[in-house]
């Protein structure tokens, strides 16, 4: 938006075009307002180049009277920060908020390809202002000109690439307990997508990759003598940084976001903390790797599909290998990532490259690339391993915090109190710190392991909490924390699965040696799940699963050898833990155990059953795809690496598996 001739000249030089009204006349938002300079809207088409895959196309526009609106930010919108009513004290301020594509589907389906305005007398329903500028245009609710009694009404219209029947409402209700997380996701996505006007024509590599530049523009130098020395952000400076990106949020939300990013709880943000918040974690890089696999032939599943995938991999690898030496260098690897439509910073690109270069020789040959792509399946096991490493690091931290071994401490004389008090202090310190409620929550645990060098995604943090407090429903009490600290080091997953698998149940032994579609195995699953007794949505607590296994498999002594934390580890390893409710799906648990024992891929096994018309597993397949916790904002940022599944919420419509369904299946 321009409000002066100088701004008009700058925007024109940067490749922007004026938004026109009918008759190819630039739309002046001050039309009809006396003694006011023109206010013009400008847009830039992707075909103009620059900023690569980082700056996503706009998919929606909202007109609001609010300059600060956390609800809009949570829904993925950013503000242009200039009022369309500037220059006149009469009337209310109006601000334009835009929402960019978050996924490739949104980009292909909802990207805006044209924008225009109409003007006239809105009170007259037959006036030309109500007539769309062309076929497929959608009216943005509101009037851009509300300043004077006799001013001309101005309507804003846009045309998406795929016709819509009406204006799409991207805003949605967010549960209160997920609001802060949704805010973090939206802020992180907007910062990753942000490209300043000066950087629009930066380079063909995908735009500027150094988020430190944004940080440095707002930070205070830590040395008055050397102004170039890395500084920090106060809460006011952090608010200004967010405003530059278009993230105009309420003061309490700003303080909360500051507290979340300030993992060291010092009340100021260091550059390292800011960059850590913005960069992708390992869970998200795993998702990028899976996207690359899908791009190179899909996940397969049917017999014979692997040959087709290998053929596709070879063909596309050849296209990427510009110099024909049979090896992907860094530029060719970067080209591949951009072909998939993903923006990565240089450090992220190097981390991802290591995934495709397992021998670490710095070269990605065709055979090596083919092997990595073919072996890349469900990320659940890699996720479980990362959570296991972070769990052990947290246990080591507790031991390191011991100040003295006191006789009045517990059976193992472990002083967990010192670490607990340290975490309690960090909860209350810094900007936005709140009184300690008496337990550790999701943010406390996430910050604790991040200080130890493990930056986990939210699903991974939930998995970690389940291991620390298996029956804590997402909260870690002092007692849970102490029990966790004094437990012996968990045994390897293979050993734990072996203990569970040594069942006295003859049907189980036979079922594990037959195909999944075998009737005996189906009966075993139904009988076992009924004995374990899940709730209305098919889930069971950790304690409930342990008791059910002991009763059903007649090995109470052997099952007792596993701690609750170890049982959670196994459930997470086979993809049966549901982080949304901190519970376990017993069906997925048993199926996952069998898949692990036979070396099969659980997802492929479920697909095979669905293809064979076995209805008992069709709902199970659907549930497997939703088993990892994902929030709706993560769906909205798929390509920008706030990854998600299909985004459906099972909370509202009840159970996938009811007791009646168990009986029908029998």
ROKOLBA-920065 format. One line per field, with one value per residue (C-alpha): residue number from 1; residue in three letters; z, x, y. Coordinates in nm, 2 decimals. Example, Ala and Ser with C-alpha at 12.3 -4.5 7.8 and 13.67 -1.06 7.14 Angstrom:
<pts>
num 1	2
residuo ALA	SER
pz 0.78	0.71
px 1.23	1.37
py -0.45	-0.11
</pts>
This chain:
<pts>
num 1	2	3	4	5	6	7	8	9	10	11	12	13	14	15	16	17	18	19	20	21	22	23	24	25	26	27	28	29	30	31	32	33	34	35	36	37	38	39	40	41	42	43	44	45	46	47	48	49	50	51	52	53	54	55	56	57	58	59	60	61	62	63	64	65	66	67	68	69	70	71	72	73	74	75	76	77	78	79	80	81	82	83	84	85	86	87	88	89	90	91	92	93	94	95	96	97	98	99	100	101	102	103	104	105	106	107	108	109	110	111	112	113	114	115	116	117	118	119	120	121	122	123	124	125	126	127	128	129	130	131	132	133	134	135	136	137	138	139	140	141	142	143	144	145	146	147	148	149	150	151	152	153	154	155	156	157	158	159	160	161	162	163	164	165	166	167	168	169	170	171	172	173	174	175	176	177	178	179	180	181	182	183	184	185	186	187	188	189	190	191	192	193	194	195	196	197	198	199	200	201	202	203	204	205	206	207	208	209	210	211	212	213	214	215	216	217	218	219	220	221	222	223	224	225	226	227	228	229	230	231	232	233	234	235	236	237	238	239	240	241	242	243	244	245	246	247	248	249	250	251	252	253	254	255	256	257	258	259	260	261	262	263	264	265	266	267	268	269	270	271	272	273	274	275	276	277	278	279	280	281	282	283	284	285	286	287	288	289	290	291	292	293	294	295	296	297	298	299	300	301	302	303	304	305	306	307	308	309	310	311	312	313	314	315	316	317	318	319	320	321	322	323	324	325	326	327	328	329	330	331	332	333	334	335	336	337	338	339	340	341	342	343	344	345	346	347	348	349	350	351	352	353	354	355	356	357	358	359	360	361	362	363	364	365	366	367	368	369	370	371	372	373	374	375	376	377	378	379	380	381	382	383	384	385	386	387	388	389	390	391	392	393	394	395	396	397	398	399	400	401	402	403	404	405	406	407	408	409	410	411	412	413	414	415	416	417	418	419	420	421	422	423	424	425	426	427	428	429	430	431	432	433	434	435	436	437	438	439	440	441	442	443	444	445	446	447	448	449	450	451	452	453	454	455	456	457	458	459	460	461	462	463	464	465	466	467	468	469	470	471	472	473	474	475	476	477	478	479	480	481	482	483	484	485	486	487	488	489	490	491	492	493	494	495	496	497	498	499	500	501	502	503	504	505	506	507	508	509	510	511	512	513	514	515	516	517	518	519	520	521	522	523	524	525	526	527	528	529	530	531	532	533	534	535	536	537	538	539	540	541	542	543	544	545	546	547	548	549	550	551	552	553	554	555	556	557	558	559	560	561	562	563	564	565	566	567	568	569	570	571	572	573	574	575	576	577	578	579	580	581	582	583	584	585	586	587	588	589	590	591	592	593	594	595	596	597	598	599	600	601	602	603	604	605	606	607	608	609	610	611	612	613	614	615	616	617	618	619	620	621	622	623	624	625	626	627	628	629	630	631	632	633	634	635	636	637	638	639	640	641	642	643	644	645	646	647	648	649	650	651	652	653	654	655	656	657	658	659	660	661	662	663	664	665	666
residuo UNK	UNK	UNK	UNK	UNK	UNK	UNK	UNK	UNK	UNK	UNK	UNK	UNK	UNK	UNK	UNK	UNK	UNK	UNK	UNK	UNK	UNK	UNK	UNK	UNK	UNK	UNK	UNK	UNK	UNK	UNK	UNK	UNK	UNK	UNK	UNK	UNK	UNK	UNK	UNK	UNK	UNK	UNK	UNK	UNK	UNK	UNK	UNK	UNK	UNK	UNK	UNK	UNK	UNK	UNK	UNK	UNK	UNK	UNK	UNK	UNK	UNK	UNK	UNK	UNK	UNK	UNK	UNK	UNK	UNK	UNK	UNK	UNK	UNK	UNK	UNK	UNK	UNK	UNK	UNK	UNK	UNK	UNK	UNK	UNK	UNK	UNK	UNK	UNK	UNK	UNK	UNK	UNK	UNK	UNK	UNK	UNK	UNK	UNK	UNK	UNK	UNK	UNK	UNK	UNK	UNK	UNK	UNK	UNK	UNK	UNK	UNK	UNK	UNK	UNK	UNK	UNK	UNK	UNK	UNK	UNK	UNK	UNK	UNK	UNK	UNK	UNK	UNK	UNK	UNK	UNK	UNK	UNK	UNK	UNK	UNK	UNK	UNK	UNK	UNK	UNK	UNK	UNK	UNK	UNK	UNK	UNK	UNK	UNK	UNK	UNK	UNK	UNK	UNK	UNK	UNK	UNK	UNK	UNK	UNK	UNK	UNK	UNK	UNK	UNK	UNK	UNK	UNK	UNK	UNK	UNK	UNK	UNK	UNK	UNK	UNK	UNK	UNK	UNK	UNK	UNK	UNK	UNK	UNK	UNK	UNK	UNK	UNK	UNK	UNK	UNK	UNK	UNK	UNK	UNK	UNK	UNK	UNK	UNK	UNK	UNK	UNK	UNK	UNK	UNK	UNK	UNK	UNK	UNK	UNK	UNK	UNK	UNK	UNK	UNK	UNK	UNK	UNK	UNK	UNK	UNK	UNK	UNK	UNK	UNK	UNK	UNK	UNK	UNK	UNK	UNK	UNK	UNK	UNK	UNK	UNK	UNK	UNK	UNK	UNK	UNK	UNK	UNK	UNK	UNK	UNK	UNK	UNK	UNK	UNK	UNK	UNK	UNK	UNK	UNK	UNK	UNK	UNK	UNK	UNK	UNK	UNK	UNK	UNK	UNK	UNK	UNK	UNK	UNK	UNK	UNK	UNK	UNK	UNK	UNK	UNK	UNK	UNK	UNK	UNK	UNK	UNK	UNK	UNK	UNK	UNK	UNK	UNK	UNK	UNK	UNK	UNK	UNK	UNK	UNK	UNK	UNK	UNK	UNK	UNK	UNK	UNK	UNK	UNK	UNK	UNK	UNK	UNK	UNK	UNK	UNK	UNK	UNK	UNK	UNK	UNK	UNK	UNK	UNK	UNK	UNK	UNK	UNK	UNK	UNK	UNK	UNK	UNK	UNK	UNK	UNK	UNK	UNK	UNK	UNK	UNK	UNK	UNK	UNK	UNK	UNK	UNK	UNK	UNK	UNK	UNK	UNK	UNK	UNK	UNK	UNK	UNK	UNK	UNK	UNK	UNK	UNK	UNK	UNK	UNK	UNK	UNK	UNK	UNK	UNK	UNK	UNK	UNK	UNK	UNK	UNK	UNK	UNK	UNK	UNK	UNK	UNK	UNK	UNK	UNK	UNK	UNK	UNK	UNK	UNK	UNK	UNK	UNK	UNK	UNK	UNK	UNK	UNK	UNK	UNK	UNK	UNK	UNK	UNK	UNK	UNK	UNK	UNK	UNK	UNK	UNK	UNK	UNK	UNK	UNK	UNK	UNK	UNK	UNK	UNK	UNK	UNK	UNK	UNK	UNK	UNK	UNK	UNK	UNK	UNK	UNK	UNK	UNK	UNK	UNK	UNK	UNK	UNK	UNK	UNK	UNK	UNK	UNK	UNK	UNK	UNK	UNK	UNK	UNK	UNK	UNK	UNK	UNK	UNK	UNK	UNK	UNK	UNK	UNK	UNK	UNK	UNK	UNK	UNK	UNK	UNK	UNK	UNK	UNK	UNK	UNK	UNK	UNK	UNK	UNK	UNK	UNK	UNK	UNK	UNK	UNK	UNK	UNK	UNK	UNK	UNK	UNK	UNK	UNK	UNK	UNK	UNK	UNK	UNK	UNK	UNK	UNK	UNK	UNK	UNK	UNK	UNK	UNK	UNK	UNK	UNK	UNK	UNK	UNK	UNK	UNK	UNK	UNK	UNK	UNK	UNK	UNK	UNK	UNK	UNK	UNK	UNK	UNK	UNK	UNK	UNK	UNK	UNK	UNK	UNK	UNK	UNK	UNK	UNK	UNK	UNK	UNK	UNK	UNK	UNK	UNK	UNK	UNK	UNK	UNK	UNK	UNK	UNK	UNK	UNK	UNK	UNK	UNK	UNK	UNK	UNK	UNK	UNK	UNK	UNK	UNK	UNK	UNK	UNK	UNK	UNK	UNK	UNK	UNK	UNK	UNK	UNK	UNK	UNK	UNK	UNK	UNK	UNK	UNK	UNK	UNK	UNK	UNK	UNK	UNK	UNK	UNK	UNK	UNK	UNK	UNK	UNK	UNK	UNK	UNK	UNK	UNK	UNK	UNK	UNK	UNK	UNK	UNK	UNK	UNK	UNK	UNK	UNK	UNK	UNK	UNK	UNK	UNK	UNK	UNK	UNK	UNK	UNK	UNK	UNK	UNK	UNK	UNK	UNK	UNK	UNK	UNK	UNK	UNK	UNK	UNK	UNK	UNK	UNK	UNK	UNK	UNK	UNK	UNK	UNK	UNK	UNK	UNK	UNK	UNK	UNK	UNK	UNK	UNK	UNK	UNK	UNK	UNK	UNK	UNK	UNK	UNK	UNK	UNK	UNK	UNK	UNK	UNK	UNK	UNK	UNK	UNK	UNK	UNK	UNK	UNK
pz 0.00	-0.09	0.06	-0.11	-0.45	-0.30	-0.20	-0.54	-0.71	-0.48	-0.53	-0.91	-0.92	-0.72	-0.98	-0.82	-1.02	-0.92	-0.83	-1.09	-1.09	-1.40	-1.70	-1.60	-1.36	-1.05	-0.75	-0.51	-0.16	-0.09	-0.37	-0.27	0.03	0.00	0.06	0.08	-0.12	-0.31	-0.13	-0.38	-0.35	-0.52	-0.59	-0.73	-0.94	-0.88	-1.24	-1.16	-1.00	-0.68	-0.33	-0.48	-0.29	0.04	-0.03	-0.08	-0.28	-0.11	-0.07	0.13	0.22	0.52	0.60	0.97	1.20	1.42	1.39	1.66	1.65	1.79	1.66	1.30	1.36	1.50	1.18	0.97	0.87	0.87	0.87	0.61	0.90	0.71	0.75	0.44	0.61	0.67	0.64	0.78	1.13	1.04	1.04	1.17	1.08	0.83	0.79	0.53	0.65	0.41	0.44	0.24	0.13	0.38	0.18	-0.18	-0.21	-0.10	-0.34	-0.63	-0.54	-0.36	-0.48	-0.58	-0.95	-0.99	-0.77	-0.84	-0.68	-0.76	-0.64	-0.61	-0.38	-0.17	-0.04	-0.39	-0.45	-0.83	-0.83	-1.03	-0.70	-0.64	-0.98	-0.98	-1.20	-1.38	-1.37	-1.06	-0.85	-0.48	-0.27	0.04	0.32	0.42	0.27	0.21	0.23	0.56	0.64	0.54	0.51	0.14	0.04	-0.24	-0.12	-0.24	-0.25	-0.28	-0.50	-0.58	-0.81	-0.69	-0.93	-0.87	-0.86	-0.52	-0.46	-0.19	0.04	0.23	0.61	0.71	1.07	1.30	1.67	1.86	2.19	2.48	2.57	2.22	2.16	2.27	2.05	1.75	1.81	1.81	1.49	1.31	1.43	1.32	0.98	0.91	1.01	0.78	0.49	0.55	0.28	0.33	0.03	0.00	-0.05	-0.30	-0.58	-0.37	-0.55	-0.74	-0.45	-0.27	-0.11	0.18	0.41	0.71	0.97	1.17	0.95	1.07	1.43	1.40	1.27	1.60	1.85	2.09	2.06	2.37	2.36	2.34	2.22	1.94	1.79	1.56	1.85	1.87	2.09	2.25	2.21	2.48	2.48	2.31	2.04	1.99	1.95	1.68	1.50	1.50	1.37	1.08	0.98	1.02	1.34	1.54	1.86	2.20	2.47	2.68	2.37	2.29	2.64	2.62	2.29	2.43	2.72	2.49	2.27	2.57	2.67	2.91	3.09	3.11	3.01	2.68	2.36	2.23	1.86	1.91	2.09	1.80	1.53	1.71	1.73	1.36	1.22	1.15	1.41	1.32	1.32	1.05	0.85	0.85	0.70	0.43	0.35	0.32	0.09	-0.13	-0.13	-0.24	-0.51	-0.64	-0.68	-0.38	-0.09	-0.30	-0.11	-0.39	-0.52	-0.80	-0.72	-0.60	-0.95	-1.07	-0.80	-0.88	-1.24	-1.14	-0.90	-1.18	-1.43	-1.19	-1.05	-1.41	-1.46	-1.14	-1.22	-1.45	-1.51	-1.56	-1.31	-1.13	-0.81	-0.67	-0.56	-0.32	-0.60	-0.75	-0.41	-0.35	-0.68	-0.59	-0.26	-0.45	-0.70	-0.42	-0.32	0.01	0.15	0.36	0.51	0.44	0.77	0.73	0.38	0.52	0.79	0.54	0.30	0.58	0.57	0.20	0.26	0.53	0.47	0.52	0.22	0.10	-0.22	-0.30	-0.57	-0.75	-0.58	-0.24	-0.31	-0.44	-0.12	0.11	-0.07	-0.08	0.29	0.40	0.55	0.86	1.07	1.39	1.48	1.42	1.62	1.91	1.91	1.93	2.22	2.39	2.36	2.50	2.79	2.89	2.87	3.10	3.35	3.33	3.40	3.72	3.84	3.76	3.96	4.28	4.55	4.81	4.88	5.18	5.38	5.40	5.02	4.85	4.80	4.55	4.73	4.42	4.49	4.23	4.44	4.32	3.95	4.03	4.21	3.92	3.67	3.90	3.91	3.53	3.50	3.69	3.55	3.24	3.05	3.07	3.35	3.55	3.90	3.92	3.93	4.10	3.80	3.48	3.16	2.79	2.77	3.08	2.94	2.59	2.72	2.96	2.69	2.45	2.70	2.69	2.31	2.21	2.02	1.99	1.80	2.00	1.92	2.04	2.36	2.43	2.38	2.62	2.88	2.85	2.93	3.23	3.37	3.20	3.37	3.43	3.15	3.02	3.36	3.54	3.91	4.16	4.24	3.87	3.83	4.12	4.00	3.66	3.80	4.02	3.76	3.61	3.25	3.01	2.82	2.44	2.25	2.11	2.45	2.57	2.26	2.32	2.68	2.56	2.28	2.51	2.56	2.68	2.45	2.17	1.94	1.96	1.87	1.57	1.46	1.46	1.21	0.97	0.73	0.87	0.68	0.85	1.04	1.35	1.38	1.34	1.62	1.83	1.79	1.87	2.18	2.31	2.26	2.44	2.73	2.76	2.76	2.58	2.62	2.38	2.14	2.14	2.37	2.71	2.98	3.02	3.35	3.18	2.90	3.14	3.34	3.03	2.88	3.21	3.24	2.88	2.80	3.13	3.20	3.49	3.61	3.27	3.21	3.55	3.43	3.22	3.39	3.27	3.10	2.91	2.80	2.67	2.48	2.31	2.22	2.07	1.88	1.71	1.65	1.90	2.15	2.10	2.22	2.20	2.51	2.65	2.60	2.39	2.11	2.20	1.84	1.69	1.98	1.89	1.52	1.56	1.76	1.49	1.22	1.41	1.47	1.10	0.96	0.77	0.74	0.95	0.70	0.41	0.61	0.68	0.32	0.21	0.43	0.30	-0.06	0.02	0.14	0.51	0.67	1.02	0.92	0.71	1.01	1.17	0.87	0.90	1.27	1.21	0.98	1.26	1.54	1.57	1.73	1.48	1.52	1.25	1.21	1.12	0.83	0.71	0.70	0.54	0.28	0.52	0.75	1.02	0.92	0.98	0.88	0.74	1.02	1.11	1.48	1.63	1.96	1.85	1.69	1.93	1.89	1.59	1.78	2.01	2.21	1.98	1.68	1.86	1.90	1.54	1.42	1.64
px 0.00	0.14	0.05	0.31	0.48	0.81	0.64	0.48	0.82	0.98	0.70	0.71	1.08	1.04	0.81	0.47	0.16	-0.13	-0.47	-0.71	-1.08	-1.30	-1.16	-0.80	-0.79	-0.57	-0.79	-0.76	-0.88	-0.92	-1.16	-1.43	-1.23	-1.14	-0.78	-0.63	-0.34	-0.41	-0.38	-0.31	-0.30	-0.02	0.04	0.32	0.29	0.50	0.61	0.80	1.06	1.26	1.22	1.18	0.97	1.00	0.73	0.41	0.12	-0.17	-0.48	-0.72	-0.77	-0.96	-1.06	-1.06	-1.09	-0.83	-0.46	-0.38	-0.57	-0.42	-0.71	-0.63	-0.26	-0.35	-0.55	-0.24	-0.30	-0.05	-0.13	-0.01	0.02	-0.12	-0.48	-0.68	-0.84	-0.52	-0.53	-0.88	-1.00	-1.36	-1.45	-1.29	-0.95	-0.94	-0.66	-0.59	-0.48	-0.35	-0.31	-0.05	-0.06	0.07	0.05	0.11	-0.26	-0.36	-0.10	-0.25	-0.61	-0.65	-0.38	-0.51	-0.44	-0.62	-0.73	-0.95	-1.18	-1.52	-1.66	-1.99	-2.29	-2.32	-2.66	-2.80	-2.81	-2.83	-2.52	-2.21	-2.01	-2.19	-2.11	-1.80	-1.51	-1.51	-1.60	-1.49	-1.42	-1.51	-1.59	-1.39	-1.64	-1.62	-1.57	-1.22	-1.34	-1.53	-1.39	-1.63	-2.01	-1.99	-1.70	-1.73	-1.77	-1.49	-1.51	-1.21	-1.24	-1.00	-1.01	-0.86	-0.70	-0.98	-1.34	-1.51	-1.88	-1.82	-1.56	-1.38	-1.36	-1.01	-1.06	-1.16	-1.20	-0.90	-0.92	-0.79	-0.53	-0.39	-0.41	-0.06	0.08	-0.12	0.01	0.37	0.31	0.16	0.44	0.71	0.55	0.51	0.88	1.00	0.79	0.88	1.08	1.15	1.09	1.46	1.51	1.23	1.48	1.75	1.86	1.72	1.82	1.49	1.53	1.75	1.84	1.98	1.71	1.99	1.95	1.59	1.70	1.99	1.76	1.58	1.84	2.04	2.42	2.56	2.86	2.86	3.21	3.16	2.81	2.85	2.87	2.57	2.30	1.96	1.59	1.38	1.01	0.95	1.21	1.06	0.72	0.86	1.02	0.69	0.51	0.76	0.66	0.29	0.23	0.03	-0.07	-0.19	0.06	-0.01	0.04	0.36	0.49	0.39	0.57	0.87	0.88	0.85	1.14	1.35	1.45	1.71	1.45	1.68	1.41	1.58	1.62	1.96	2.02	2.08	1.74	1.56	1.73	1.66	1.29	1.28	1.48	1.33	1.36	1.46	1.10	1.02	1.33	1.21	0.88	1.08	1.26	0.93	0.80	1.11	1.05	0.69	0.81	1.04	0.77	0.54	0.53	0.42	0.24	0.11	0.32	0.54	0.53	0.89	1.01	0.81	0.95	1.31	1.25	1.11	1.40	1.66	1.47	1.44	1.79	1.92	1.73	1.88	2.24	2.32	2.69	2.61	2.88	2.63	2.66	2.44	2.65	2.52	2.37	2.19	2.07	1.93	1.76	1.59	1.45	1.32	1.15	0.96	0.85	1.02	1.23	1.52	1.79	2.15	2.21	1.88	1.99	2.32	2.14	1.90	2.18	2.33	2.02	2.09	2.46	2.47	2.84	2.93	3.17	3.00	2.87	2.53	2.55	2.25	2.27	2.31	2.02	1.80	1.87	1.79	1.46	1.35	1.42	1.24	0.90	0.71	0.91	0.77	1.07	1.32	1.09	1.09	1.47	1.50	1.26	1.46	1.78	1.61	1.46	1.80	1.95	1.67	1.75	2.12	2.04	1.85	2.16	2.39	2.17	2.23	2.37	2.41	2.30	2.08	1.98	1.62	1.60	1.44	1.55	1.82	1.93	1.87	1.82	1.55	1.45	1.74	1.64	1.27	1.34	1.56	1.27	1.03	1.24	1.28	0.90	0.85	1.15	1.17	0.91	0.57	0.66	0.36	0.32	0.43	0.11	0.28	0.35	0.56	0.36	0.44	0.64	0.84	0.95	1.01	1.24	1.42	1.53	1.60	1.85	2.01	2.05	1.73	1.48	1.17	0.85	0.53	0.43	0.78	0.75	0.42	0.58	0.86	0.60	0.43	0.76	0.83	0.47	0.29	-0.04	-0.01	-0.24	0.01	0.13	0.45	0.40	0.68	0.62	0.62	0.94	1.11	1.00	1.13	1.47	1.52	1.42	1.70	1.81	1.55	1.64	1.67	1.34	1.42	1.46	1.13	0.94	1.09	0.96	0.60	0.62	0.70	0.33	0.16	-0.13	-0.12	-0.34	-0.10	0.20	0.01	-0.12	0.23	0.34	0.04	-0.06	-0.25	-0.56	-0.58	-0.91	-0.74	-0.54	-0.85	-1.01	-0.71	-0.71	-1.08	-1.04	-0.73	-0.87	-1.20	-1.00	-0.78	-1.10	-1.04	-1.26	-1.52	-1.26	-1.06	-0.78	-0.65	-0.43	-0.08	-0.18	-0.48	-0.27	-0.02	-0.30	-0.48	-0.17	-0.09	-0.44	-0.49	-0.15	-0.13	0.22	0.17	0.52	0.68	0.46	0.56	0.92	0.84	0.80	0.52	0.78	0.92	0.57	0.52	0.85	0.74	0.40	0.57	0.81	0.53	0.32	0.04	0.08	-0.17	-0.02	-0.34	-0.48	-0.16	-0.31	-0.24	-0.44	-0.44	-0.52	-0.23	-0.01	-0.07	-0.06	0.26	0.42	0.34	0.47	0.80	0.83	0.78	0.97	0.67	0.57	0.26	0.12	0.16	0.00	-0.30	-0.32	-0.31	-0.60	-0.80	-0.73	-0.86	-1.19	-1.14	-1.35	-1.21	-0.90	-1.03	-1.10	-0.78	-0.59	-0.76	-0.68	-0.31	-0.28	-0.41	-0.22	0.04	-0.08	-0.12	-0.30	-0.49	-0.24	0.02	-0.20	-0.20	0.18	0.26	0.51	0.65	0.72	0.46	0.37	0.04	-0.17	-0.52	-0.62	-0.94	-1.04	-1.16	-1.24	-1.58	-1.74	-1.64	-1.51	-1.35	-1.41	-1.70	-1.78	-2.06	-1.82	-1.60	-1.89	-1.99	-1.64	-1.64
py 0.00	0.34	0.68	0.90	0.94	0.81	0.49	0.46	0.49	0.23	-0.03	0.02	-0.03	-0.35	-0.49	-0.43	-0.34	-0.11	-0.27	-0.14	-0.06	-0.07	0.10	0.02	0.31	0.27	0.22	0.52	0.43	0.80	0.85	1.10	1.22	1.59	1.72	1.38	1.22	0.90	0.57	0.29	-0.09	-0.28	-0.65	-0.86	-1.17	-1.48	-1.47	-1.16	-1.39	-1.35	-1.51	-1.86	-2.11	-1.91	-1.65	-1.84	-1.70	-1.53	-1.75	-1.52	-1.15	-1.01	-0.65	-0.58	-0.28	-0.43	-0.36	-0.61	-0.94	-1.26	-1.47	-1.37	-1.45	-1.79	-1.85	-1.78	-1.41	-1.13	-0.76	-0.50	-0.25	0.05	0.17	0.21	0.51	0.70	1.07	1.13	1.15	1.07	0.70	0.39	0.25	-0.04	-0.29	-0.55	-0.90	-1.16	-1.53	-1.72	-2.08	-2.33	-2.65	-2.75	-2.83	-2.48	-2.33	-2.53	-2.49	-2.15	-1.92	-1.58	-1.50	-1.17	-0.88	-0.57	-0.31	-0.17	0.16	0.33	0.36	0.04	0.13	0.10	-0.27	-0.22	-0.01	-0.13	-0.16	-0.49	-0.64	-0.86	-0.73	-1.06	-1.43	-1.61	-1.30	-1.32	-1.01	-0.95	-0.87	-0.50	-0.15	-0.01	0.35	0.43	0.77	1.04	1.07	1.15	0.92	0.67	0.31	0.07	-0.31	-0.54	-0.85	-1.14	-1.44	-1.77	-2.01	-2.26	-2.12	-2.10	-2.07	-1.81	-1.65	-1.92	-1.89	-1.99	-1.90	-2.18	-2.24	-2.35	-2.53	-2.32	-2.58	-2.57	-2.19	-2.11	-2.39	-2.27	-1.92	-2.05	-2.24	-1.94	-1.71	-1.95	-2.01	-1.63	-1.57	-1.85	-1.71	-1.35	-1.17	-0.80	-0.57	-0.52	-0.90	-0.97	-1.00	-1.17	-1.48	-1.78	-2.00	-1.93	-1.60	-1.48	-1.77	-1.59	-1.51	-1.35	-1.04	-1.00	-1.04	-0.80	-0.52	-0.51	-0.63	-0.41	-0.45	-0.62	-0.39	-0.01	-0.01	-0.27	-0.21	-0.51	-0.75	-0.99	-0.84	-0.95	-0.86	-0.71	-0.78	-0.44	-0.52	-0.86	-0.70	-0.47	-0.77	-0.95	-0.64	-0.61	-0.96	-0.87	-1.06	-0.81	-1.00	-0.89	-0.80	-1.11	-1.33	-1.14	-1.21	-1.58	-1.62	-1.44	-1.68	-1.98	-1.87	-1.76	-2.12	-2.00	-1.78	-1.47	-1.22	-1.14	-1.33	-1.42	-1.47	-1.84	-1.88	-1.69	-1.89	-2.22	-2.13	-2.06	-2.35	-2.69	-2.97	-3.33	-3.44	-3.19	-3.27	-3.64	-3.52	-3.33	-3.65	-3.84	-3.57	-3.62	-4.00	-3.94	-3.71	-3.98	-4.24	-4.26	-4.50	-4.80	-5.07	-5.30	-5.58	-5.48	-5.11	-5.10	-5.17	-4.88	-4.66	-4.76	-4.67	-4.33	-4.26	-4.33	-4.11	-3.82	-3.86	-3.83	-3.51	-3.36	-3.47	-3.18	-3.27	-3.64	-3.76	-3.99	-3.78	-3.50	-3.21	-2.94	-2.73	-3.02	-3.13	-2.78	-2.80	-3.12	-2.98	-2.68	-2.90	-3.06	-2.70	-2.67	-2.38	-2.47	-2.25	-2.35	-2.52	-2.71	-2.82	-2.95	-3.15	-3.30	-3.39	-3.60	-3.82	-3.89	-3.94	-4.22	-4.30	-3.93	-3.91	-3.58	-3.74	-3.87	-4.13	-4.28	-4.62	-4.45	-4.21	-4.50	-4.71	-4.42	-4.34	-4.70	-4.76	-4.44	-4.54	-4.45	-4.20	-4.34	-4.55	-4.26	-4.04	-4.29	-4.31	-3.93	-3.92	-4.20	-4.00	-3.69	-3.90	-4.03	-3.67	-3.55	-3.83	-3.75	-3.38	-3.48	-3.67	-3.38	-3.14	-3.34	-3.11	-3.37	-3.73	-3.73	-4.03	-3.92	-3.94	-4.24	-4.59	-4.51	-4.19	-3.99	-3.62	-3.54	-3.24	-3.02	-3.06	-3.02	-2.68	-2.57	-2.64	-2.47	-2.15	-2.15	-2.17	-1.85	-1.66	-1.44	-1.24	-1.40	-1.64	-1.76	-1.89	-2.26	-2.48	-2.77	-2.98	-2.96	-2.89	-2.93	-2.61	-2.68	-3.01	-2.88	-2.60	-2.83	-3.08	-2.79	-2.65	-3.00	-2.98	-3.17	-2.96	-3.18	-3.13	-3.10	-3.47	-3.58	-3.37	-3.53	-3.87	-3.77	-3.67	-4.01	-4.17	-3.95	-3.97	-4.26	-4.21	-3.83	-3.73	-3.47	-3.34	-3.44	-3.43	-3.42	-3.79	-3.88	-3.69	-3.86	-4.21	-4.13	-4.02	-4.33	-4.59	-4.79	-4.72	-4.85	-5.17	-5.19	-5.20	-5.54	-5.69	-5.53	-5.66	-6.00	-6.01	-5.92	-6.17	-6.47	-6.54	-6.86	-6.78	-7.05	-6.84	-6.55	-6.78	-6.92	-6.58	-6.43	-6.69	-6.64	-6.37	-6.07	-6.15	-6.49	-6.54	-6.67	-6.35	-6.14	-6.34	-6.30	-5.92	-5.89	-6.11	-5.94	-5.59	-5.69	-5.82	-5.51	-5.30	-4.97	-4.66	-4.53	-4.40	-4.71	-4.60	-4.73	-4.59	-4.72	-4.89	-5.04	-5.18	-5.34	-5.50	-5.62	-5.78	-5.95	-6.09	-6.19	-6.34	-6.53	-6.40	-6.17	-6.22	-6.15	-5.84	-5.72	-5.70	-5.40	-5.07	-4.84	-4.62	-4.91	-5.02	-4.66	-4.69	-5.00	-4.85	-4.54	-4.75	-4.95	-4.63	-4.71	-4.42	-4.14	-3.81	-3.62	-3.80	-3.96	-4.30	-4.61	-4.78	-5.15	-5.26	-5.07	-5.19	-5.56	-5.51	-5.31	-5.58	-5.84	-5.60	-5.56	-5.93	-6.02	-5.72	-5.60	-5.23	-5.17	-4.92	-5.16	-5.44	-5.23	-5.12	-5.48	-5.57	-5.27	-5.37	-5.72	-5.58	-5.66	-5.39	-5.47	-5.29	-5.00	-4.79	-4.90	-4.77	-4.43	-4.42	-4.51	-4.21	-3.99	-4.15	-3.88	-3.56	-3.28	-2.95	-2.77	-2.49	-2.75	-2.86	-2.50	-2.49	-2.83	-2.71	-2.45	-2.73	-2.71	-3.06	-3.25	-3.54	-3.49	-3.25	-3.42	-3.40	-3.73	-3.57	-3.44	-3.74	-4.02	-4.36	-4.54	-4.86	-4.93	-5.23	-5.31	-5.31	-5.56	-5.79	-5.75	-5.83	-6.15
</pts>
